[in-house]
C-alpha cells in the first residue's frame, strides 16, 4: 500500500495555463471542453477526451499546447484509460523534448511512472521517477524533486529495501523541509519510521512516529478532516510495531484508539477491516477469547465485500491460526488452504510461507513442511534478487532494464538447478576474498611504513645538507675576511708608508687595493645571502610533489603556502604526516575527480595551521559515501597529529577537504 496521495495536475500548471494571454481562441475553447469532460456520463467521456486530444495535436508545438496536453493526460488517468494515458504522456515527452521544455519533460516522465505503478511494474516506476526527479532538480523545483524522491523511497520500502528506503527518504526530507508542504513532511517521518521498524530498530522508529504524530497535530489545526484518517493509519502502524515487539497489550491500545475515530468504517473500510484483524490477532496472542473470533470474522466479511484480495488472504490465515490454537484442525486446514491458494494467485510471498508454516502444524507427514522449505529457499533468492534490482535502478539509473532482467532470469534458473554447489562456491569465494583483502591491507601498511621511513631519511639528509652548507659558507667567508682581506689591508698600509716621490702611482695602487678589498667583502656577504636563499625546506618538497602531478584530465595543480608559517619549529613527524596526507589526496584527485583545477593551500589561523585541498571536479554524496583504505589512512594520520578532518563535496562544485591541527 502506498503511503502517499497523488495530485495529478499541479495547481501551478493550471495557473500557467489560465494566465497565458498569448493563447488563441481555439485553445481557450479546448480548455473549456477539457474541463467539462467530467460532467459527461461515463460512457461518453472517453470519446470526448479522444476528440480533444486530436484537436490539441493538430496545433503548433508551443507551451500552451503542451500544457493542455498535460491536462488531457490527467483526464485519461482519472477516468481509468491507462493505455491512452501512457500514449499521451509519451507524446507530451516527445513534443517537450523537441522544444527543450524541461518542466513538461519532467511532468511526462513523472506521469509515466504513475502508469507503471498502476500496473505494479515497480522497476519501470522507479526508473521513470528517477529520470523525472533529475529533471526537476535541474530546474530547482524542490517540491517536485523532493516529492519524487519520497515516492521512490516508498517503492524501495514496498520491495523490501528498507535501508535504501530510509536513506532515500532522509534525502527527500532534507529537500521538503525547505517547502511549506507539511503533508509531505509528515509522510517522510512516517516512511522513515516504517523503514526503521522493518529493520527492527524499534526505539528509533518510535521517535519518528512521534514526529509524524506531531506533524498531524499541526495539520489538524489547518485541515482537520483531511488528516483525520492519517492519525488512524499512524496508530495502526504503531500497533504493528508493538505487535512485532510482542507487546500485545500496547498494540491493542493503539488499535482501539484508531477504531474510535469517527466514520472510519464508512470512509476508510480497508483501514477499518485491517484494524479489526490486527486487534483480533493481538487478543488471540494474549489468549483473550472474548470477541476475538467476531473481530476476525467481521474483518473477513468487509474485505470480501470490497474484493480486497490481500486482505482476504490475511484474514483467512489468521482465522486458520485461531482454529489451530483452539484445536479445531478441520476448520484450521480449511481456512489455511484457502489462504494458501489465494496467496499464490496474488503472488504474496509472505502469505504463502505463513500459510504453509501453519499447515505444517496440522499434518502427520512432511508434505507441507517440505513444500515450505522448498518455496522458502526459492523465494528467499527471488526477493534478494528483486531488492538488488531496485537498489541498482535507484542509485545507478543508467542500468539497461531488459539486460538486467535477462540476467536475473538466467541466475534464477542456474541457482534452482545447483543451489548447493553455488552455496559452497560463495562460501569459498568469501574466504578467499577476505584473505586477499587482509594480504592487500598488510602490504599497504608495510608500504606506508617504508614510505614514512624514506621521508624521515629525506628530512634527515636535508638537515645534514643544510648544516654542511652552513659550515662551508662560514668557512669561506671567514677565509675571505680573516685571510685575504687582512693581507690586502697590510699591503695598503705599507704602500702608504712608502716614499712620497711617486704619489700618483702610490695613490692609484692604494685605490685599487681598496676596491679589491670591498669586492671581496661583497662576495663574502653575497655568498651568505645566496646560501640563505638556497636552503631546502618543507616548501620545496611539497612544491615538487604538487607540480609533479599529472593525469588524463589535464588538471592544473597549484600550491599556496602562508609565508608566516615557521616550518622549522614544526616536528619532522608532523611534516611527514602532512606530506603523506597531501600525497594521498592528490592521488584521489587524479583517480576520481575529473577536475580541471586543484589547489593545495597551507595557511595559519590563530594558533592553528590548516591544510586544504580543493578541486572543481565531480563531487560525491558525503552522507552515503563509504571511505576506502586511502581515506581511512588519512583519518589515522590526522588523528596522529591531533587534528580534525572536514569533507565537503557537491556534484556541481567539486570537493574540498580540510585538515586543521
C-alpha positions as CSV (number, residue, x, y, z in Angstrom):
1,X,0.0,0.0,0.0
2,X,1.4,3.4,-1.0
3,X,1.8,5.8,1.8
4,X,1.1,9.0,-0.1
5,X,-1.6,10.5,-2.2
6,X,-1.2,12.0,-5.7
7,X,-2.3,15.2,-7.3
8,X,-2.2,14.5,-11.0
9,X,-2.4,18.1,-12.3
10,X,-0.4,20.5,-10.1
11,X,-2.1,23.8,-9.3
12,X,0.8,25.9,-10.6
13,X,0.4,24.3,-14.0
14,X,-3.2,25.3,-14.1
15,X,-2.2,28.8,-13.1
16,X,0.2,28.9,-16.0
17,X,-2.4,27.8,-18.4
18,X,-5.1,30.3,-17.2
19,X,-2.7,33.2,-17.2
20,X,-1.2,32.8,-20.7
21,X,-2.5,35.9,-22.5
22,X,-0.9,34.9,-25.8
23,X,-3.0,31.7,-26.4
24,X,-5.5,31.7,-29.3
25,X,-9.3,31.4,-29.1
26,X,-9.4,27.8,-30.2
27,X,-7.2,26.8,-27.3
28,X,-9.5,28.7,-24.9
29,X,-12.4,26.7,-26.3
30,X,-10.4,23.4,-26.0
31,X,-9.5,24.2,-22.4
32,X,-13.2,24.7,-21.5
33,X,-14.1,21.5,-23.3
34,X,-11.5,19.5,-21.4
35,X,-12.7,20.9,-18.1
36,X,-16.3,20.0,-18.9
37,X,-15.4,16.3,-19.6
38,X,-16.1,15.2,-16.0
39,X,-19.7,16.5,-16.3
40,X,-20.5,13.9,-19.1
41,X,-21.8,10.4,-18.4
42,X,-19.1,7.8,-18.0
43,X,-19.7,6.2,-21.4
44,X,-19.2,9.5,-23.3
45,X,-16.1,10.6,-21.5
46,X,-13.5,8.5,-23.4
47,X,-14.8,9.7,-26.8
48,X,-14.8,13.4,-25.6
49,X,-11.2,13.1,-24.3
50,X,-10.1,11.5,-27.6
51,X,-11.6,14.3,-29.6
52,X,-10.0,17.0,-27.6
53,X,-6.7,15.1,-27.7
54,X,-6.7,15.0,-31.5
55,X,-7.6,18.7,-31.7
56,X,-4.7,19.6,-29.5
57,X,-2.3,17.6,-31.6
58,X,-3.3,19.5,-34.7
59,X,-2.0,22.8,-33.3
60,X,1.6,24.1,-33.3
61,X,4.1,22.9,-30.7
62,X,4.1,25.7,-28.2
63,X,3.9,25.9,-24.4
64,X,0.0,26.3,-24.4
65,X,-0.3,23.1,-26.5
66,X,1.9,21.2,-24.1
67,X,0.1,22.5,-21.0
68,X,-3.3,21.4,-22.5
69,X,-1.8,18.0,-23.4
70,X,-0.8,17.6,-19.8
71,X,-4.5,18.2,-18.8
72,X,-5.5,15.5,-21.3
73,X,-3.1,13.1,-19.7
74,X,-4.7,13.8,-16.3
75,X,-8.2,13.2,-17.7
76,X,-7.2,9.8,-19.1
77,X,-5.7,8.7,-15.8
78,X,-8.5,9.9,-13.6
79,X,-11.0,8.0,-15.8
80,X,-9.0,4.8,-15.8
81,X,-8.0,4.8,-19.5
82,X,-4.4,3.8,-18.6
83,X,-3.1,2.8,-22.1
84,X,-4.2,6.0,-23.7
85,X,-2.9,7.8,-20.7
86,X,0.6,6.3,-21.3
87,X,0.5,7.1,-25.0
88,X,-0.5,10.7,-24.4
89,X,2.3,11.0,-21.8
90,X,4.9,9.7,-24.4
91,X,3.5,12.2,-26.9
92,X,3.9,15.0,-24.3
93,X,7.5,13.9,-23.7
94,X,8.3,13.8,-27.4
95,X,6.9,17.3,-28.0
96,X,8.6,18.7,-24.9
97,X,12.0,17.3,-26.0
98,X,11.7,19.0,-29.4
99,X,11.5,22.4,-27.6
100,X,13.8,21.6,-24.7
101,X,10.9,22.1,-22.3
102,X,12.5,20.6,-19.2
103,X,9.4,21.1,-16.9
104,X,7.0,19.3,-19.2
105,X,9.6,16.6,-19.9
106,X,9.8,16.0,-16.2
107,X,6.0,16.0,-15.9
108,X,5.6,13.5,-18.7
109,X,8.2,11.1,-17.1
110,X,6.5,11.6,-13.7
111,X,3.2,10.6,-15.2
112,X,4.7,7.6,-16.9
113,X,6.0,6.5,-13.6
114,X,2.4,6.7,-12.3
115,X,1.3,4.5,-15.2
116,X,3.7,1.7,-14.4
117,X,2.9,2.0,-10.7
118,X,-0.8,1.3,-11.6
119,X,0.4,-1.7,-13.5
120,X,2.6,-2.7,-10.5
121,X,5.8,-2.7,-12.5
122,X,7.9,-1.2,-9.8
123,X,11.2,-1.4,-11.7
124,X,9.8,0.8,-14.5
125,X,8.1,3.0,-12.0
126,X,11.4,3.6,-10.2
127,X,13.2,4.3,-13.4
128,X,10.8,7.0,-14.7
129,X,10.5,8.6,-11.2
130,X,14.3,8.8,-11.1
131,X,14.5,10.4,-14.5
132,X,11.8,12.9,-13.7
133,X,13.4,13.7,-10.3
134,X,16.7,14.5,-12.0
135,X,15.0,17.0,-14.4
136,X,13.1,18.7,-11.6
137,X,16.3,19.1,-9.7
138,X,18.0,20.6,-12.7
139,X,15.4,23.4,-12.8
140,X,15.5,23.8,-8.9
141,X,11.9,22.5,-8.5
142,X,12.5,21.5,-4.9
143,X,8.9,20.5,-4.2
144,X,8.5,18.0,-7.1
145,X,12.1,16.6,-6.8
146,X,11.6,16.0,-3.1
147,X,8.1,14.5,-3.7
148,X,9.5,12.1,-6.3
149,X,12.4,11.2,-4.0
150,X,9.8,10.3,-1.4
151,X,7.8,8.2,-3.9
152,X,11.0,6.3,-4.9
153,X,11.6,5.7,-1.2
154,X,8.1,4.2,-0.9
155,X,8.8,1.8,-3.8
156,X,12.0,0.7,-2.2
157,X,10.2,0.1,1.1
158,X,7.4,-1.9,-0.6
159,X,10.0,-4.2,-2.3
160,X,11.9,-4.9,1.0
161,X,14.8,-2.4,0.5
162,X,14.3,-0.9,4.0
163,X,17.7,0.6,4.5
164,X,17.8,2.1,1.0
165,X,14.3,3.4,1.6
166,X,15.4,5.1,4.8
167,X,18.4,6.8,3.0
168,X,16.2,8.0,0.1
169,X,13.5,9.3,2.5
170,X,16.1,11.3,4.5
171,X,17.2,12.9,1.2
172,X,13.6,13.8,0.4
173,X,13.0,15.2,3.9
174,X,16.1,17.5,3.5
175,X,14.6,18.9,0.4
176,X,11.0,19.2,1.6
177,X,11.9,20.9,4.8
178,X,12.6,23.9,2.6
179,X,9.0,23.9,1.4
180,X,5.7,24.6,3.2
181,X,4.2,21.2,2.4
182,X,3.6,19.8,5.8
183,X,1.7,16.8,4.5
184,X,4.8,15.5,2.5
185,X,7.0,16.2,5.6
186,X,4.6,14.1,7.7
187,X,4.8,11.3,5.1
188,X,8.6,11.4,5.2
189,X,8.5,11.0,9.0
190,X,6.1,8.1,8.7
191,X,8.1,6.3,6.0
192,X,11.3,6.6,8.0
193,X,9.5,5.2,11.0
194,X,8.2,2.2,9.0
195,X,11.7,1.6,7.4
196,X,13.3,1.6,10.8
197,X,10.6,-0.7,12.2
198,X,11.2,-3.2,9.4
199,X,14.9,-3.1,10.3
200,X,13.9,-3.9,13.9
201,X,15.3,-0.6,15.1
202,X,12.2,-0.1,17.3
203,X,13.4,2.7,19.6
204,X,14.5,5.0,16.7
205,X,11.3,4.1,14.8
206,X,9.2,5.3,17.8
207,X,11.0,8.7,17.6
208,X,9.9,9.2,14.0
209,X,6.3,8.0,14.7
210,X,6.3,10.7,17.4
211,X,7.4,13.3,14.9
212,X,4.8,12.1,12.4
213,X,2.0,12.5,15.1
214,X,3.3,16.0,16.0
215,X,3.0,16.9,12.3
216,X,-0.5,15.5,12.2
217,X,-1.4,17.8,15.1
218,X,-0.2,20.8,13.1
219,X,-2.2,19.7,10.1
220,X,-5.3,19.1,12.1
221,X,-5.3,22.8,13.1
222,X,-5.4,23.8,9.4
223,X,-7.5,21.0,7.8
224,X,-8.7,18.6,10.5
225,X,-10.9,16.5,8.1
226,X,-8.1,15.9,5.6
227,X,-5.8,14.2,8.1
228,X,-8.3,12.6,10.5
229,X,-7.7,9.1,9.0
230,X,-4.0,9.7,8.7
231,X,-4.0,9.5,12.5
232,X,-5.8,6.2,12.4
233,X,-3.3,4.8,10.0
234,X,-0.4,6.0,12.2
235,X,-2.0,4.3,15.2
236,X,-2.3,1.1,13.2
237,X,1.4,1.2,12.3
238,X,2.3,1.8,15.9
239,X,0.2,-1.1,16.9
240,X,2.1,-3.3,14.4
241,X,5.4,-2.1,15.8
242,X,4.4,-3.2,19.4
243,X,3.0,-6.4,17.9
244,X,6.4,-7.1,16.4
245,X,7.9,-6.5,19.9
246,X,5.4,-8.9,21.3
247,X,3.9,-6.2,23.5
248,X,0.4,-7.1,22.5
249,X,-1.3,-5.0,25.2
250,X,0.2,-1.8,24.0
251,X,-0.6,-2.8,20.4
252,X,-4.3,-3.4,21.4
253,X,-4.4,0.1,23.0
254,X,-3.3,1.7,19.7
255,X,-5.8,-0.4,17.6
256,X,-8.7,0.6,19.8
257,X,-7.7,4.3,19.7
258,X,-7.7,4.1,15.9
259,X,-11.1,2.4,15.8
260,X,-12.7,5.2,17.9
261,X,-12.1,7.7,15.1
262,X,-15.4,8.9,13.7
263,X,-16.8,7.4,10.5
264,X,-13.7,5.3,9.9
265,X,-15.7,2.2,8.8
266,X,-17.7,4.3,6.3
267,X,-14.9,6.4,4.9
268,X,-11.9,4.0,5.1
269,X,-13.3,0.4,5.1
270,X,-10.0,-1.1,4.1
271,X,-8.2,0.5,7.0
272,X,-11.1,-0.3,9.4
273,X,-11.0,-4.0,8.4
274,X,-7.2,-4.1,8.9
275,X,-7.6,-2.7,12.4
276,X,-10.2,-5.3,13.3
277,X,-7.9,-8.1,12.0
278,X,-4.9,-6.7,13.9
279,X,-6.9,-6.2,17.1
280,X,-8.2,-9.8,16.9
281,X,-4.8,-11.2,16.3
282,X,-3.2,-9.4,19.3
283,X,-6.1,-10.6,21.5
284,X,-5.6,-14.1,20.2
285,X,-1.9,-14.0,21.1
286,X,-2.8,-13.0,24.6
287,X,-5.3,-15.8,24.9
288,X,-8.3,-13.4,25.1
289,X,-11.3,-15.3,23.6
290,X,-13.9,-12.7,24.2
291,X,-15.0,-11.1,20.9
292,X,-11.7,-12.3,19.2
293,X,-13.4,-14.5,16.6
294,X,-16.1,-11.9,15.9
295,X,-13.4,-9.3,15.1
296,X,-11.7,-11.7,12.7
297,X,-15.0,-12.7,11.1
298,X,-16.1,-9.1,10.6
299,X,-12.7,-8.2,9.1
300,X,-13.1,-11.1,6.6
301,X,-16.7,-10.1,5.7
302,X,-15.7,-6.4,5.0
303,X,-12.7,-7.4,2.9
304,X,-14.7,-10.0,1.0
305,X,-17.3,-7.3,0.1
306,X,-14.6,-5.0,-1.0
307,X,-12.9,-7.7,-3.0
308,X,-9.7,-6.8,-1.2
309,X,-7.7,-9.9,-2.1
310,X,-4.6,-9.3,0.0
311,X,-6.9,-8.5,3.0
312,X,-8.9,-11.7,2.4
313,X,-5.7,-13.8,2.4
314,X,-4.6,-12.2,5.7
315,X,-8.0,-12.8,7.3
316,X,-8.2,-16.4,6.2
317,X,-4.7,-17.2,7.5
318,X,-5.5,-15.5,10.9
319,X,-8.8,-17.4,11.2
320,X,-6.9,-20.6,10.4
321,X,-4.4,-19.8,13.2
322,X,-7.3,-19.1,15.5
323,X,-8.8,-22.5,14.9
324,X,-5.4,-24.1,15.2
325,X,-4.9,-22.6,18.7
326,X,-8.4,-23.9,19.6
327,X,-7.6,-27.4,18.4
328,X,-10.2,-27.4,15.6
329,X,-7.9,-28.9,12.9
330,X,-10.6,-29.3,10.2
331,X,-11.6,-25.6,10.3
332,X,-7.9,-24.6,10.6
333,X,-6.9,-26.6,7.5
334,X,-9.9,-25.2,5.5
335,X,-9.0,-21.6,6.1
336,X,-5.3,-22.1,5.8
337,X,-5.6,-24.0,2.5
338,X,-7.9,-21.2,1.1
339,X,-5.4,-18.6,2.2
340,X,-2.5,-20.6,0.6
341,X,-4.4,-21.0,-2.7
342,X,-5.3,-17.3,-2.9
343,X,-1.9,-16.1,-1.8
344,X,-0.4,-18.0,-4.8
345,X,-2.9,-16.2,-7.1
346,X,-1.8,-12.7,-5.9
347,X,1.8,-13.8,-5.6
348,X,2.1,-12.8,-1.9
349,X,5.3,-14.5,-0.8
350,X,4.9,-13.6,2.8
351,X,1.4,-15.1,3.0
352,X,2.4,-18.3,1.0
353,X,5.1,-19.0,3.6
354,X,2.9,-18.1,6.6
355,X,0.0,-20.4,5.5
356,X,2.4,-23.3,4.7
357,X,4.2,-22.9,8.1
358,X,0.8,-23.1,9.9
359,X,-0.4,-26.0,7.7
360,X,2.7,-28.0,8.6
361,X,1.5,-28.0,12.2
362,X,-1.7,-29.9,11.2
363,X,-0.1,-32.8,9.3
364,X,1.4,-36.1,10.3
365,X,3.6,-36.5,7.2
366,X,6.0,-33.8,5.9
367,X,4.3,-32.6,2.8
368,X,3.6,-29.1,3.9
369,X,6.9,-28.8,5.7
370,X,8.9,-29.9,2.7
371,X,6.9,-27.6,0.5
372,X,7.5,-24.7,2.9
373,X,11.3,-25.2,2.9
374,X,11.4,-25.6,-0.9
375,X,9.4,-22.4,-1.6
376,X,11.2,-20.6,1.2
377,X,14.6,-21.1,-0.4
378,X,13.3,-20.2,-3.9
379,X,11.5,-17.0,-2.6
380,X,14.5,-16.0,-0.5
381,X,16.7,-15.8,-3.5
382,X,14.0,-14.2,-5.6
383,X,13.4,-11.5,-3.0
384,X,17.1,-10.8,-2.7
385,X,17.4,-10.5,-6.4
386,X,14.5,-8.1,-6.5
387,X,16.0,-5.9,-3.8
388,X,19.3,-5.8,-5.6
389,X,17.5,-4.9,-8.8
390,X,15.6,-1.9,-7.3
391,X,18.7,-0.7,-5.5
392,X,20.6,-0.6,-8.8
393,X,17.8,1.4,-10.5
394,X,17.6,3.8,-7.6
395,X,21.3,4.6,-7.4
396,X,22.6,3.7,-11.0
397,X,19.9,5.0,-13.4
398,X,22.0,4.1,-16.5
399,X,21.4,0.3,-16.0
400,X,19.8,-1.2,-19.0
401,X,16.5,-2.7,-17.8
402,X,16.0,-5.5,-20.2
403,X,19.5,-6.8,-20.0
404,X,19.3,-6.8,-16.2
405,X,16.0,-8.8,-16.2
406,X,17.5,-11.4,-18.6
407,X,20.5,-11.8,-16.2
408,X,18.1,-12.2,-13.3
409,X,16.2,-14.9,-15.1
410,X,19.4,-16.8,-16.0
411,X,20.7,-16.5,-12.5
412,X,17.4,-17.9,-11.0
413,X,17.5,-20.9,-13.4
414,X,21.1,-21.6,-12.5
415,X,20.6,-21.3,-8.8
416,X,17.4,-23.5,-8.8
417,X,19.4,-26.3,-10.6
418,X,22.6,-26.1,-8.5
419,X,21.8,-24.2,-5.3
420,X,24.0,-26.3,-3.0
421,X,27.1,-26.1,-5.3
422,X,26.8,-22.3,-5.6
423,X,26.5,-22.0,-1.8
424,X,29.8,-23.8,-1.4
425,X,31.4,-21.7,-4.1
426,X,30.1,-18.5,-2.5
427,X,31.5,-19.6,0.9
428,X,34.8,-20.4,-0.6
429,X,35.0,-17.2,-2.5
430,X,34.2,-15.2,0.6
431,X,37.1,-16.8,2.4
432,X,39.4,-16.1,-0.5
433,X,38.2,-12.5,-0.7
434,X,38.8,-11.8,2.9
435,X,42.2,-13.5,2.7
436,X,43.1,-11.4,-0.3
437,X,41.9,-8.2,1.4
438,X,43.9,-9.0,4.5
439,X,47.1,-9.6,2.5
440,X,46.5,-6.4,0.5
441,X,46.0,-4.4,3.6
442,X,49.1,-5.8,5.1
443,X,51.2,-4.9,2.0
444,X,49.7,-1.4,2.1
445,X,50.6,-1.0,5.7
446,X,54.1,-2.2,5.1
447,X,54.4,0.2,2.1
448,X,53.2,3.1,4.3
449,X,55.8,2.3,7.0
450,X,58.5,2.2,4.3
451,X,57.3,5.5,2.8
452,X,57.4,7.1,6.2
453,X,60.9,5.9,6.8
454,X,62.0,7.2,3.3
455,X,60.5,10.6,4.1
456,X,62.2,10.7,7.5
457,X,65.6,9.9,5.9
458,X,64.9,12.6,3.3
459,X,64.4,15.1,6.1
460,X,67.5,13.9,7.9
461,X,69.5,14.2,4.8
462,X,68.2,17.7,4.2
463,X,69.1,18.7,7.7
464,X,72.7,17.3,7.3
465,X,73.0,19.0,3.8
466,X,71.9,22.3,5.3
467,X,74.4,22.0,8.2
468,X,77.2,21.2,5.7
469,X,76.3,24.2,3.6
470,X,76.3,26.5,6.6
471,X,79.7,25.2,7.7
472,X,81.2,25.6,4.2
473,X,79.7,29.1,3.8
474,X,81.1,30.2,7.2
475,X,84.5,28.7,6.4
476,X,84.7,30.5,3.0
477,X,83.5,33.8,4.5
478,X,86.0,33.5,7.4
479,X,88.9,32.7,5.0
480,X,88.0,35.7,2.8
481,X,87.6,38.0,5.7
482,X,90.4,36.9,8.0
483,X,93.0,35.9,5.4
484,X,92.9,37.8,2.1
485,X,91.3,41.0,3.4
486,X,93.9,41.2,6.2
487,X,96.7,40.7,3.8
488,X,95.4,43.4,1.5
489,X,95.0,45.8,4.4
490,X,98.7,45.3,5.4
491,X,99.8,45.8,1.8
492,X,97.8,49.0,1.7
493,X,99.3,50.2,4.9
494,X,102.8,49.5,3.7
495,X,102.2,51.4,0.5
496,X,101.1,54.4,2.5
497,X,104.5,54.3,4.3
498,X,106.5,54.4,1.0
499,X,108.4,57.3,-0.3
500,X,106.2,60.1,-1.5
501,X,108.1,60.7,-4.7
502,X,105.7,58.6,-6.7
503,X,102.4,59.9,-5.2
504,X,100.3,59.3,-8.3
505,X,101.3,55.6,-8.7
506,X,101.0,55.0,-4.9
507,X,97.5,56.6,-4.7
508,X,96.4,54.5,-7.7
509,X,97.6,51.3,-6.2
510,X,96.0,52.1,-2.8
511,X,92.7,52.9,-4.6
512,X,92.8,49.5,-6.5
513,X,93.5,47.7,-3.2
514,X,90.6,49.4,-1.5
515,X,88.3,48.4,-4.4
516,X,89.6,44.8,-4.3
517,X,89.0,44.7,-0.5
518,X,85.4,46.0,-0.9
519,X,84.7,43.5,-3.8
520,X,85.9,40.5,-1.7
521,X,83.8,41.7,1.3
522,X,80.8,42.0,-1.1
523,X,81.5,38.4,-2.4
524,X,81.5,37.2,1.2
525,X,78.2,38.8,2.1
526,X,76.6,37.7,-1.2
527,X,77.8,34.1,-0.5
528,X,76.0,34.2,2.8
529,X,72.8,35.6,1.3
530,X,73.0,33.0,-1.6
531,X,73.1,30.1,0.7
532,X,70.3,31.5,2.9
533,X,68.1,31.7,-0.2
534,X,69.0,28.2,-1.4
535,X,68.1,26.4,1.9
536,X,66.0,23.3,1.1
537,X,62.9,23.2,3.3
538,X,59.4,21.7,3.6
539,X,58.0,24.1,1.0
540,X,60.4,22.7,-1.6
541,X,59.3,19.1,-1.0
542,X,55.6,19.9,-1.1
543,X,56.1,22.2,-4.2
544,X,57.9,19.4,-6.1
545,X,55.1,16.9,-5.1
546,X,52.3,19.2,-6.3
547,X,53.9,20.3,-9.5
548,X,54.8,16.8,-10.5
549,X,51.2,15.6,-10.6
550,X,49.8,14.6,-14.0
551,X,46.6,12.8,-15.0
552,X,44.4,12.1,-18.0
553,X,42.1,15.0,-17.1
554,X,44.9,17.7,-17.6
555,X,44.3,19.0,-14.1
556,X,46.2,22.2,-13.2
557,X,47.7,21.9,-9.8
558,X,48.7,24.9,-7.7
559,X,50.4,25.4,-4.3
560,X,49.7,28.3,-1.9
561,X,51.6,28.5,1.3
562,X,51.4,31.1,4.1
563,X,54.8,32.7,4.4
564,X,54.2,33.3,8.1
565,X,54.4,29.6,8.9
566,X,57.6,28.7,10.7
567,X,58.2,25.2,9.4
568,X,61.5,24.8,11.3
569,X,59.5,24.9,14.6
570,X,57.2,22.0,13.5
571,X,58.4,18.5,14.4
572,X,59.5,16.3,11.4
573,X,56.9,13.6,12.4
574,X,54.1,16.1,11.7
575,X,55.6,17.3,8.4
576,X,55.9,13.6,7.4
577,X,52.2,13.0,8.1
578,X,51.2,16.2,6.2
579,X,53.3,15.1,3.2
580,X,51.6,11.7,3.1
581,X,48.1,13.3,3.5
582,X,48.7,15.6,0.6
583,X,50.1,12.7,-1.5
584,X,47.0,10.6,-0.8
585,X,44.6,13.4,-1.5
586,X,46.3,14.3,-4.8
587,X,46.2,10.6,-5.7
588,X,42.4,10.7,-5.2
589,X,42.1,13.8,-7.4
590,X,44.0,12.1,-10.2
591,X,41.8,8.9,-10.0
592,X,38.3,10.2,-9.4
593,X,37.7,13.9,-9.6
594,X,37.9,14.7,-13.3
595,X,38.8,18.2,-12.3
596,X,40.4,20.9,-14.4
597,X,41.9,22.7,-11.4
598,X,43.2,21.6,-8.0
599,X,44.6,23.9,-5.3
600,X,46.7,22.9,-2.3
601,X,46.8,25.5,0.5
602,X,48.7,25.8,3.8
603,X,47.6,28.7,6.0
604,X,47.7,29.9,9.6
605,X,44.5,30.6,11.6
606,X,45.2,31.9,15.1
607,X,47.3,29.3,16.8
608,X,46.4,26.6,14.3
609,X,47.6,25.5,10.9
610,X,45.3,24.4,8.2
611,X,45.8,22.2,5.1
612,X,43.2,22.4,2.4
613,X,42.9,20.5,-0.9
614,X,40.1,21.7,-3.2
615,X,39.1,20.7,-6.7
616,X,36.3,21.7,-9.2
617,X,35.6,18.2,-10.4
618,X,32.7,15.9,-9.9
619,X,31.9,15.5,-6.2
620,X,30.1,12.8,-4.2
621,X,27.4,12.4,-1.7
622,X,29.1,12.6,1.7
623,X,26.2,11.1,3.6
624,X,26.3,7.7,1.7
625,X,30.0,7.7,0.9
626,X,31.9,4.8,2.2
627,X,35.6,5.6,2.9
628,X,38.2,3.4,1.3
629,X,41.7,2.4,2.6
630,X,43.2,5.7,1.4
631,X,40.8,7.9,3.3
632,X,41.0,5.7,6.4
633,X,44.8,6.2,6.3
634,X,44.3,9.9,6.1
635,X,41.9,9.8,9.1
636,X,44.5,7.8,11.0
637,X,47.3,10.4,10.2
638,X,45.0,13.3,11.2
639,X,44.4,11.6,14.5
640,X,48.2,11.1,15.0
641,X,48.7,14.9,14.7
642,X,45.7,15.6,16.9
643,X,43.9,17.4,14.1
644,X,40.4,17.4,12.6
645,X,39.3,16.3,9.2
646,X,36.4,18.1,7.3
647,X,35.0,16.9,4.0
648,X,32.6,18.9,1.8
649,X,31.5,17.8,-1.6
650,X,29.0,18.8,-4.2
651,X,28.3,17.2,-7.6
652,X,28.4,20.6,-9.3
653,X,31.1,22.5,-7.3
654,X,33.6,19.8,-6.6
655,X,35.3,18.6,-3.3
656,X,37.1,20.4,-0.5
657,X,39.0,18.5,2.2
658,X,40.5,20.4,5.1
659,X,42.8,19.3,7.9
660,X,43.3,21.6,10.9
661,X,45.8,21.0,13.6
